[in-house]
Amino acid sequence: MAARWRGSCCKRTTELTRDEATALDRRDELAGFRDLFVLPEQVIYLDGNSLGPLPSATTARVTQVLEREWGQSLIRSWTDHGWIDLQFRIGDKIARLIGASQGTTVVADSTSVNLYKLLAAALQSRPGRRVILTEAGNFPTDLYIAQGLAAHLSAGHEVRQVTDIVAALDDTVAVLMLTHVNYRNGAMHDMAALTHAAHAAGALVLWDLSHSAGAVPLQLEADGVDFAVGCGYKYLNGGPGAPAFLYIAKQMQDELCLPLTGWLGHAAPFAFESDYRPAAGVAQAVVGTPPILSLAALEVGIDIALQVPMAALRAKSLALAESFMTLMQPESDFRLLTPREAARRGSQVSFAHPNGYPIMQALIERGVVGDFRAPDVLRFGLAPLYVRFADIWNAVVIVREVMRSGAWKEDRFQQGRKVT
Ligand SMILES: Cc1ncc(COP(=O)(O)O)c(C=O)c1O
């Protein structure tokens, strides 16, 4: 079979051979991006959906902020080195990645906190409606934040978790809150269709883009999205605990009432007035002092993402996944959880296996780094910027070795770790 993947999202019917994998890597127009990351020898890193790797340029940039900006310019850096505008500058860059215009997106806080802020504001914009509608199996922090907010409001608000989202959209729903690409199985929702359906029912829509930004094409404005949040440390490669981003559609910005009204979301923070007045636009969603070191690291990851041709990224992501799923097909004990249909998946492939935890530990010890989600899910993130077809081929060889040898049964792989 000819080694082609560009534009071919069709299902493979035959396994990728080692030679084909190598040929695909040789022709890969994204191949050069791998050199922009620090990737340890002998590691096949399939966990960029959880923590992206370190971009090589990050060390120098953070060192510069530490030594020159903080070290030498001290507090003057807020102005002289643009620290005070950094979260907006990076927000505008992220806007370009998610199909949004300037002034709609800002980097701030964590995804969890941003969810709280935007959900509360959305509820306030839909008085008389009490339901936060979401999907059963959404990421726990999304569910917990919604539940905590509903309990805090104690006005009969309710978080409704359903499987048939469209059927559950009625005139009680204030906001539809969904994660675009599911963290567990990698399934991707149709953002345009669900946003449209929610609007038709009179509800607002909040998307969690944690597993989408930097991984799949997004066009928030064209899809009519009201609000969105997302992580900086996954496919955006911003570093552990990188600050998150939030998006507020232009047409929502004037009618919002956000719940965390900190001084940096004030219209004139350095006027030090006694009463709160919201800043104009997305700036009202800022709360307190931004983490400059983390922002500096995040910007390096974002700058890389901005150089990537998105169509090529998506095509390679789908082809990597297709190759992986086909190669894993003979391993019949692994139940594929990820949709086979290209349009319905993000950039990760997940399998269920009753011994998933020790199997993943044995793989990690052999350099194939994915992760595990209880009770039985093995997740493999396929980030096209640095994952090669040869990596997929080699990873499956190692899976087979672990399974044939029964190596995963060793005692040390049964011990639970704090982070899985
Ligand atoms: C869908 C989704 N939302 C949110 C988060 C995490 O949010 P936070 O950065 O606030 O911990 C994750 C983390 O994996 C996630 O997968």
The ligand as a MOL file (V3000), in Angstrom:
LIG
                    3D

  0  0  0     0  0            999 V3000
M  V30 BEGIN CTAB
M  V30 COUNTS 16 16 0 0 0
M  V30 BEGIN ATOM
M  V30 1 C -12.0890 18.4130 30.0760 0
M  V30 2 C -11.2350 18.9450 31.1760 0
M  V30 3 N -11.5800 20.0840 31.8070 0
M  V30 4 C -10.8300 20.5840 32.8050 0
M  V30 5 C -9.6780 19.9480 33.2140 0
M  V30 6 C -8.8150 20.4330 34.3280 0
M  V30 7 O -9.1220 21.6450 34.8480 0
M  V30 8 P -8.0640 22.3590 35.8180 0
M  V30 9 O -6.9290 22.8360 34.9810 0
M  V30 10 O -8.8480 23.4150 36.4770 0
M  V30 11 O -7.5500 21.3400 36.7830 0
M  V30 12 C -9.2790 18.7730 32.5840 0
M  V30 13 C -8.0390 18.1030 33.0200 0
M  V30 14 O -7.6470 17.0820 32.5860 0
M  V30 15 C -10.0780 18.2610 31.5490 0
M  V30 16 O -9.7340 17.1290 30.9470 0
M  V30 END ATOM
M  V30 BEGIN BOND
M  V30 1 1 1 2
M  V30 2 1 2 3
M  V30 3 2 2 15
M  V30 4 2 3 4
M  V30 5 1 4 5
M  V30 6 1 5 6
M  V30 7 2 5 12
M  V30 8 1 6 7
M  V30 9 1 7 8
M  V30 10 2 8 9
M  V30 11 1 8 10
M  V30 12 1 8 11
M  V30 13 1 12 13
M  V30 14 1 12 15
M  V30 15 2 13 14
M  V30 16 1 15 16
M  V30 END BOND
M  V30 END CTAB
M  END
